[in-house]
Amino acid sequence: MDYYDELKKFKNIKVSCIVAAYNEERRIAAVLKVIENFPFFNEIIVVNDGSQDLTSEIVRKFNVKLIEHKKNQGKTAAILTGVRKSSGELLVFIDADLVGLTQENVAKMIYLV
């Protein structure tokens, strides 16, 4: 099945992608490269949950909305911040440390929802 073609049927649904991140400087760029170019996301929000590394600097290199927690509040708080700041009808949550993520993975996940 071609999930991209299937998702085109739902082009009127606004989709927000939320990524909670804490000390992900080594992994987040690979994830953002995949989701930044995913054609069905209307907005991408990264919530940096008080990272002590270069996570924010790396995120700023991408065309995404970055929200900063001054101190670490935990993944749930970061996700809830992203939810409150999102405008999509459908929310997609992607972990900042996924290895081997592809656009096909994302398309399949959204289609199944």
C-alpha beads as a LAMMPS data file, in Angstrom:
LAMMPS data file: protein, C-alpha beads

113 atoms
112 bonds

1 atom types
1 bond types

-500.0 500.0 xlo xhi
-500.0 500.0 ylo yhi
-500.0 500.0 zlo zhi

Masses

1 110.0

Atoms # bond

1 1 1 0.000 0.000 0.000
2 1 1 1.226 3.489 -0.816
3 1 1 0.579 5.429 2.373
4 1 1 1.453 8.765 0.754
5 1 1 -1.373 8.378 -1.753
6 1 1 -3.747 7.381 1.019
7 1 1 -2.819 10.431 3.105
8 1 1 -3.574 12.755 0.183
9 1 1 -7.251 11.954 0.765
10 1 1 -7.014 13.734 4.108
11 1 1 -5.350 16.916 2.831
12 1 1 -7.852 19.130 4.659
13 1 1 -6.795 17.869 8.081
14 1 1 -4.156 20.036 9.764
15 1 1 -1.418 17.841 11.251
16 1 1 0.960 18.996 13.988
17 1 1 4.112 17.075 14.917
18 1 1 5.384 17.404 18.473
19 1 1 8.870 16.345 19.545
20 1 1 9.871 16.417 23.215
21 1 1 13.643 16.575 23.635
22 1 1 16.042 16.383 26.541
23 1 1 19.802 16.240 25.915
24 1 1 19.385 14.911 22.378
25 1 1 22.181 16.791 20.596
26 1 1 23.557 13.559 19.085
27 1 1 20.284 12.201 17.733
28 1 1 17.712 14.927 17.097
29 1 1 19.111 16.163 13.768
30 1 1 18.463 12.806 12.093
31 1 1 14.851 12.830 13.296
32 1 1 14.281 16.453 12.263
33 1 1 15.699 15.829 8.784
34 1 1 12.997 13.224 8.232
35 1 1 10.044 15.079 9.706
36 1 1 10.967 18.536 8.375
37 1 1 10.566 17.228 4.838
38 1 1 7.440 15.174 5.513
39 1 1 4.812 16.733 3.230
40 1 1 1.787 16.230 5.479
41 1 1 2.953 18.139 8.559
42 1 1 1.549 21.646 8.793
43 1 1 3.673 22.486 11.822
44 1 1 6.515 20.920 13.757
45 1 1 7.019 21.852 17.388
46 1 1 10.110 20.846 19.348
47 1 1 9.954 21.314 23.100
48 1 1 13.440 21.415 24.570
49 1 1 12.895 20.277 28.128
50 1 1 15.774 22.043 29.875
51 1 1 18.598 20.307 28.010
52 1 1 22.125 20.881 29.265
53 1 1 23.726 20.177 25.881
54 1 1 23.490 21.690 22.375
55 1 1 19.987 20.430 21.603
56 1 1 18.553 23.944 21.102
57 1 1 21.367 25.048 18.807
58 1 1 20.838 22.018 16.601
59 1 1 17.049 22.460 16.511
60 1 1 17.453 26.113 15.440
61 1 1 19.049 24.899 12.185
62 1 1 15.689 23.463 11.128
63 1 1 12.431 25.066 10.046
64 1 1 10.519 24.173 13.206
65 1 1 8.995 25.991 16.155
66 1 1 11.252 25.667 19.202
67 1 1 9.833 26.033 22.698
68 1 1 12.235 26.104 25.635
69 1 1 11.654 24.892 29.170
70 1 1 14.244 26.600 31.373
71 1 1 14.556 23.502 33.538
72 1 1 13.774 19.857 32.991
73 1 1 10.134 19.122 33.795
74 1 1 9.864 15.637 32.311
75 1 1 8.575 14.219 29.059
76 1 1 4.906 14.532 29.988
77 1 1 5.258 18.248 30.702
78 1 1 7.147 18.766 27.435
79 1 1 4.469 16.939 25.463
80 1 1 1.693 18.906 27.144
81 1 1 3.485 22.165 26.330
82 1 1 3.641 21.091 22.692
83 1 1 -0.045 20.145 22.700
84 1 1 -1.046 23.529 24.146
85 1 1 1.019 25.391 21.520
86 1 1 -0.148 23.282 18.572
87 1 1 -2.919 24.157 16.157
88 1 1 -3.443 20.828 14.414
89 1 1 -6.542 18.662 14.399
90 1 1 -4.326 15.591 14.429
91 1 1 -1.294 15.485 16.707
92 1 1 1.674 13.234 15.989
93 1 1 4.254 12.580 18.692
94 1 1 7.758 11.626 17.574
95 1 1 10.594 10.739 19.929
96 1 1 13.736 12.828 19.487
97 1 1 16.021 9.805 19.723
98 1 1 14.522 7.485 17.103
99 1 1 17.078 5.605 15.033
100 1 1 16.302 4.704 11.430
101 1 1 13.133 6.793 11.161
102 1 1 11.874 7.170 7.584
103 1 1 9.098 9.184 6.011
104 1 1 7.410 5.890 5.144
105 1 1 7.323 5.051 8.880
106 1 1 5.651 8.368 9.618
107 1 1 3.169 8.044 6.744
108 1 1 2.165 4.567 7.873
109 1 1 1.718 5.695 11.472
110 1 1 -0.531 8.602 10.485
111 1 1 -2.543 6.516 8.047
112 1 1 -3.242 3.862 10.666
113 1 1 -4.553 6.502 13.061

Bonds

1 1 1 2
2 1 2 3
3 1 3 4
4 1 4 5
5 1 5 6
6 1 6 7
7 1 7 8
8 1 8 9
9 1 9 10
10 1 10 11
11 1 11 12
12 1 12 13
13 1 13 14
14 1 14 15
15 1 15 16
16 1 16 17
17 1 17 18
18 1 18 19
19 1 19 20
20 1 20 21
21 1 21 22
22 1 22 23
23 1 23 24
24 1 24 25
25 1 25 26
26 1 26 27
27 1 27 28
28 1 28 29
29 1 29 30
30 1 30 31
31 1 31 32
32 1 32 33
33 1 33 34
34 1 34 35
35 1 35 36
36 1 36 37
37 1 37 38
38 1 38 39
39 1 39 40
40 1 40 41
41 1 41 42
42 1 42 43
43 1 43 44
44 1 44 45
45 1 45 46
46 1 46 47
47 1 47 48
48 1 48 49
49 1 49 50
50 1 50 51
51 1 51 52
52 1 52 53
53 1 53 54
54 1 54 55
55 1 55 56
56 1 56 57
57 1 57 58
58 1 58 59
59 1 59 60
60 1 60 61
61 1 61 62
62 1 62 63
63 1 63 64
64 1 64 65
65 1 65 66
66 1 66 67
67 1 67 68
68 1 68 69
69 1 69 70
70 1 70 71
71 1 71 72
72 1 72 73
73 1 73 74
74 1 74 75
75 1 75 76
76 1 76 77
77 1 77 78
78 1 78 79
79 1 79 80
80 1 80 81
81 1 81 82
82 1 82 83
83 1 83 84
84 1 84 85
85 1 85 86
86 1 86 87
87 1 87 88
88 1 88 89
89 1 89 90
90 1 90 91
91 1 91 92
92 1 92 93
93 1 93 94
94 1 94 95
95 1 95 96
96 1 96 97
97 1 97 98
98 1 98 99
99 1 99 100
100 1 100 101
101 1 101 102
102 1 102 103
103 1 103 104
104 1 104 105
105 1 105 106
106 1 106 107
107 1 107 108
108 1 108 109
109 1 109 110
110 1 110 111
111 1 111 112
112 1 112 113
